[in-house]
Amino acid sequence: MLTISSPLDPGIGDFHLIKSDHINICKPRDVDSALYTLSRDFMRKCIQKHEDRRKKLNRKRKQSDREESEY
């Protein structure tokens, strides 16, 4: 997600070129910094994706349970 050099781009997710050192990337200066908001938004997106997947699986399980109980 965050890196200091484009050759390090893994080719997945969003890529942002940040000119900074390791410490400043790992510990953004405040909650309004681009590093902080990018990290926060990335984590929220991952959590939402996980929650959506979990809900979908639960719906499938409930449907399967209903179908089994009909027999």
C-alpha positions as CSV (number, residue, x, y, z in Angstrom):
1,M,0.0,0.0,0.0
2,L,2.6,2.6,1.0
3,T,6.2,2.6,-0.3
4,I,9.0,4.9,-1.1
5,S,10.0,3.6,-4.5
6,S,7.9,2.5,-7.5
7,P,9.9,-0.7,-8.3
8,L,8.5,-2.0,-5.0
9,D,4.9,-1.9,-6.3
10,P,3.5,-5.4,-5.8
11,G,0.9,-4.8,-8.5
12,I,-2.1,-5.3,-6.1
13,G,-4.2,-2.8,-4.3
14,D,-3.6,0.9,-4.4
15,F,-0.1,2.2,-4.9
16,H,1.0,5.6,-3.5
17,L,4.5,7.0,-3.9
18,I,5.4,8.6,-0.6
19,K,8.7,10.5,-0.3
20,S,9.5,9.9,3.3
21,D,11.6,7.7,5.6
22,H,10.6,4.5,7.3
23,I,9.8,6.1,10.7
24,N,7.6,8.8,9.2
25,I,5.7,6.2,7.1
26,C,5.2,3.9,10.1
27,K,4.2,6.7,12.4
28,P,2.3,9.5,10.7
29,R,2.6,12.8,12.3
30,D,-1.2,13.3,12.9
31,V,-4.7,12.0,11.9
32,D,-5.0,14.6,9.1
33,S,-1.8,13.4,7.3
34,A,-2.2,11.6,3.9
35,L,-0.3,8.6,5.4
36,Y,-2.8,8.2,8.2
37,T,-5.9,8.7,6.1
38,L,-4.7,6.3,3.4
39,S,-3.9,3.6,6.0
40,R,-7.2,4.2,7.8
41,D,-9.2,3.9,4.6
42,F,-7.3,0.8,3.5
43,M,-8.0,-0.9,6.8
44,R,-11.7,0.1,6.7
45,K,-12.0,-1.3,3.2
46,C,-10.4,-4.6,4.3
47,I,-12.7,-4.9,7.3
48,Q,-15.8,-4.1,5.2
49,K,-14.8,-6.7,2.6
50,H,-14.3,-9.3,5.4
51,E,-17.7,-8.4,7.0
52,D,-19.4,-8.7,3.6
53,R,-17.8,-12.1,2.9
54,R,-18.8,-13.3,6.4
55,K,-22.4,-12.2,5.9
56,K,-22.6,-13.9,2.6
57,L,-21.3,-17.1,4.0
58,N,-23.8,-16.9,6.9
59,R,-26.6,-16.5,4.4
60,K,-25.5,-19.5,2.4
61,R,-25.2,-21.6,5.6
62,K,-28.7,-20.6,6.7
63,Q,-30.1,-21.5,3.3
64,S,-28.3,-24.8,3.3
65,D,-29.6,-25.6,6.8
66,R,-33.2,-24.8,5.7
67,E,-32.8,-27.1,2.7
68,E,-31.5,-29.9,4.9
69,S,-34.3,-29.5,7.4
70,E,-36.9,-29.9,4.6
71,Y,-35.8,-33.5,4.1
